[in-house]
Amino acid sequence: MNILKPQKINFKELENKKISDNIKDKDLEYCNFENEEYNVIELWDLKFEYCKFTHINIQNGKLEKITFRDVIFENCNFSNTEFVESTFIRCEFKNCKLSGCNLSENRLYHVSFLESNASYANLSMASIENILFKDTSLKNSYFQETEIKNVYFENVDLSQSQFFKTSLKDIDLSSCNIERIAISINDIKGAIIEQIQAIDLLYLLDVKVK
């Protein structure tokens, strides 16, 4: 596993700023955003580099064509927020809420989700490469025609998640909860699971267990 962490972030050099005061700026670098709350906010065509977001609450928002490069999100809430044509490069989510978050058709490269809640998140038709989900909930999440490369699941709740035309070949699910996962034989083929987890996949064989 080689997930790159956010680079060049020296917290002593970050300048404290407010998102609402800088929404007309195109490029924001070395900024610290902390303790802000917005509902139904819309952000468009912004670039955040070498920044940290702490206790930022953006629910039901729409963030379009946003680039996050070398950014740390800590204790943030983006529940039910829609990210449109956005990009995340070398980012880290720590103890964040992403429930119902729409990340479809986004580009995620070297991103870690740690101790976060991403239940009902939509990653359909996204391109995700070098991604770590650790101690995170992806319950009821959606992966439809998602391009996956070097994705790692460690102690992740994937129960009732849905995978469609998204191959999990060579991906280790042995530490995850895959109860009632919705997936095809072709997509689960080649995945690594524990023996007891095979029970959760018996429905794919259309058999009855006595």
ABEGO torsion letter per residue (X at the ends): XBBBBBBGBBAAABBBBBAAAAAABABBBGBBBBGBBBBGBBBBGBBBBGBBBBGBBBBGBBBBGBBBBGBBBBGBBABGBBBBGBBBBGBBBBGBBABGBBABGBBBBGBBBBGBBABGBBABGBBBBGBBBBGBBABGBBBBGBBBBGBBBBGBBABGBBBBGBBABGBBAAABBABGBBBBAAAABGBBBBAAAAAAAAAAAGBBBX
